[in-house]
Amino acid sequence: MAKRGRNSDCGANPLVRCAVFWAAPLGFLLWTAASVLHAPAGAQESGAIAGAIPVALALLLASAVTLLADCWMKCGGYLASLQLLVQLVVIANSLGAFAWVDGEQASPLDASPPLAMSVTSQVLNAGQGGGDVAEPVHGQVPPAGVVPLLSRSRSERDGGAKAAPSKSSEDLPERMSIVLPCLNETQFVVKTVKRFCERTPTELLEEIIVVDDGSSPPLKGELAKAGIDEACRLKVLRHEKAYGLMIAKQTGGDAAAGKYIGFYDCHVAPVQGWYKETMKLLRAKERRLVVPMIADLDVDTWDVRKNTALTAKCYINFNADFWWYDDESDNIPIISGGLVATTRAWWRESGGFDKEMRGWGGENTDQSLRAWLCDGDVLRAKSSRIAHMWRVPSDHRTLARYTLRSKVDNLGRVAAMWFDEFVVKFRDGTAATRLNVSEGKAMRKRLQCKPFVYFLHRFRKLYRDGGVLPKQVFKIREASSKRCLQRNGGGYALTDCLRGSWFHHANQRGSNYPRTKSIVDLGSAGDGDGQVTCGAHMAKSCAECPQGHGAGWCHNDCEWVFGACVNQDRYRENQRRNKAVEPCCSGIREWNSLDCFDVLGANGPQPYQCDLSGSNANQQYFWDASGRIFHGSGKCIDVKHKKVASSECEEAARWEEIEHFVPQETTLYHAAVKKYGLTEDMPDH
């Protein structure tokens, strides 16, 4: 056989051969970069490029091997086609074209944002074959045993969920979808599912959707073994990696088919009848969020702990930090996040969560402001109670079994999207302005949402009367030493006033809080004959009754108020006469913080999160006209050995406010109230 001659293509067209060598890897890298750049701002994760590099290297290797083989075999020509074929196979595999293996989907680029999330979607124990595979958020249900790829286009994400059937809300039956986002909670998910199933009537339960956010091992195995009743209508959606609480909720909410959607944690237990008031309130208004009364969960019985406290309400400061409080109103400024129900209509109309947030935290504030400023509201259902398992370090069973890290500033996105002119108060004043929230702004325009000041004014009893919008900010200086209080870890220290912390008066005044400038003056006089009855003994005035024995020697004609024995008649008459005194303030708060002076100990006041309602006696302080700062315990803030302390009030240190100024947030509030014509006869709290 004659020896083959060299094909002239090998040397004659080096540019063509170079293009074949580089085309696929360079094209893949450019395509990946373009995908990241065109993704929403919060989803532009640098890991997407890093994840594409190994694929490009594999393409280069495939190109090099086939090119060398082609030249070694004298450039027969057909290996150039094989080279391109190998490159196409590598690219297709990296994009998941060959991912359907044993019902589990191989992950695409590990670090890519969840614009395309892998979801296992199936009904457990339904007993009706492939027809009962739950419909994924987008696309057709695959054959039995095949895992669908959840992929939403940007237009779908902007417009809200597209998963469930497109019936109008008016046509839907009065049923609720319960969404449970879970990550590595194998021991809790079965108990939670069973409690909701047992305590929700079948005719009112559309489905229970467990969103497995990348648990290892997957939760579907444990649920399958648990023998969940068919009446529970259980569906399991799975992310192949953990994306965080709000993405898991978004997946569940988008897939929900019920007229109402309840989002609850994976470690809760509802009480009997929990659904009644929740569904009644949702029935009355579509643009509404409803929060149950949250109780403590007994992990041993998986039910409400005896003598549990109940809570539901939160508020935020200008750093978008939230904390609990309570009062008589059923309106809730900010939800805590984990336990809330809404209508399917509002979920779709509002779009659910900010799609660029990651992990958890901030979504509760976003949802709440989205409701209050966009013609909706947030209510608590007092008779709807759900017990929640708190993370308690002393009980290893309650500890989280995952760690999520996110580079997205969720709270910054909240401030940038909703705070309007008040965004200058968020952190250093510029943190939120660098974020791209154009989609959120477009949503506000589409829903015709009001400015942020409407929220502050709607809850002015909280923000204005509770002191979050302080009249003045000041430093606290001890009169004799001329040194100021400064926050020092878990307490306060005396320091040079240049380094002193800023404070202001805060927390509402309760009915029993003194309405006077001086407590001491109320105890200085006796009755008509110059004598008062202190109890078993007499004295010239109530101030002289205690004789070092405190409240135990202050009775009958006298009353013990903030460590002082005062004339009862004079005090009560003063309270009646000054009933119209401004409702703020009964405590002392650190500026730009959630903390107030709390319990007064031997080392002075201890900081703790403020109780804006003023009902926490530990946070009640009275700054007397004499300069003494009385505490409800009967002690006063003092200085001993140059350190902050407490002592009996007779000899306690005198304090003074210095360097007063009106803070920026208060100035902005009054200007915005005037600008938008907000009045005092508008709803308040």
Secondary structure, 3 states (H helix, E strand, C coil): CCCCCCCCHHHHCHHHHHHHHHHHHHHHHHHHHHHHHCCCHHHCCCHHHHHHHHHHHHHHHHHHHHHHHHHHCCCCCHHHHHHHHHHHHHHHHHCCCCCEECCEECCCCCCCCCCEEEEEEEECCCCCHHHHCCCCCCCCCCCCCCCCEEECCHHHHHHCCCCCCCCCHHHCCCCEEEEEEECCCHHHHHHHHHHHHHCCCHHHEEEEEEEEECCCCCHHHHHHHCCCCHHHCEEEEEECCCCCHHHHHHHHHHHCCCCEEEECCCCEEECCCCHHHHHHHHHHCCCEEEEEEEEEEECCCCEECCCCCCECEEEECCCCCEEEECCCCCECCECCCCCEEEEHHHHHHHCCCCCCCCCCCCHHHHHHHHHHCCCCEEEEEEEEEEEECCCCCCCHHHCCCCCCCCCCCHHHHHHHHHCHHHHHHCCCCCCCCCCCCHHHHHHHHHHCCCCHHHHHHHCHHHHCCCCCCCCCEEEEEECCCCCEEEEECCEEEEECHHHCCCEEEEEECCCCCCCCCCCHHHHCCCCCCCCEECCCCEECCHHHCCCCCHHHHCCCCEEEECCEEEEHHHHHHHHHHCCCCCCEEEEEEECCCCEEEEEEECCEEEEEECCCCCCCHHHCEEECCCCCEEECCCEEEEEECCEEEEEEHHHCCCEEEEEEECCHHHHHHHHHHHHHCCCCCCCCC
